[in-house]
Amino acid sequence: MGASSANRELNAMSHEETARKSYEFARQEYIQRIQLREYILLAFLGAVATIFGIALGTQAKPEILLIVPYLALGATVLTIHHHGAIRAIAQFLDYELGPFLSSIGADAPQWDNSKAIKEFLPKANRLRTLGYFLLIIVPALASLLIMWSYRLHAVLWLKLLWWFGVLTSLLSTALVIVNHVGLKRLNQVSFSVDSKDAQVSPGA
């Protein structure tokens, strides 16, 4: 009996240690993803500022503006990818690792599953989407408007670059909208799950 009890305690300790390490690794990944997302936006804005400076400078080379929509698409894809990974990690901490730690008595209040962050998520989603439009989509559209005449009056490869720039800008816009709608639905699901848990808990 003593050996069996000791084994159970050892397994419980092992599970708790594994869970804590998983939490630490997930948090590190979470923070790194946030940093990478911000670095991508900063790098994109730096590149756009440089391109506009070259295009509108004393030795104007306006054709360089036509690469902005393509950079915008790349920035959109990467930032949305990192944000999706950030939300996935948050969901793991909240709905998988959190309940496990609670079941072994090792839980504690966490920012990831706090009421404060969940109430802020809808507003954060709207603000982030607005930020994507202002920081990524607007520069791409501005570059196309400045180069408006190139849609018809330019050599063939520049015309194609302009029109494909329109397509990439539309794709970037669509990705931002789809991301917004997806996160909005995810927030609604999270709120509904939390509401059900809150209704069940008092009578449990």
ABEGO torsion letter per residue (X at the ends): XAAAAAAAAAAAAAAAAAAAAAAAAAAAAAAAAAAAAAAAAAAAAAAAAAAAAAAABABBBAAAAAAAAAAAAAAAAAAAAAAAAAAAAAAAAAAAAAAAAAAAGABBBBAAABAAAAAAAAAAAAAAAAAAAAAAAAAAAAAAAAAAAAAABBBAAAAAAAAAAAAAAAAAAAAAAAAAAAAAAAAAAAAAAAAAAAAAAAAX
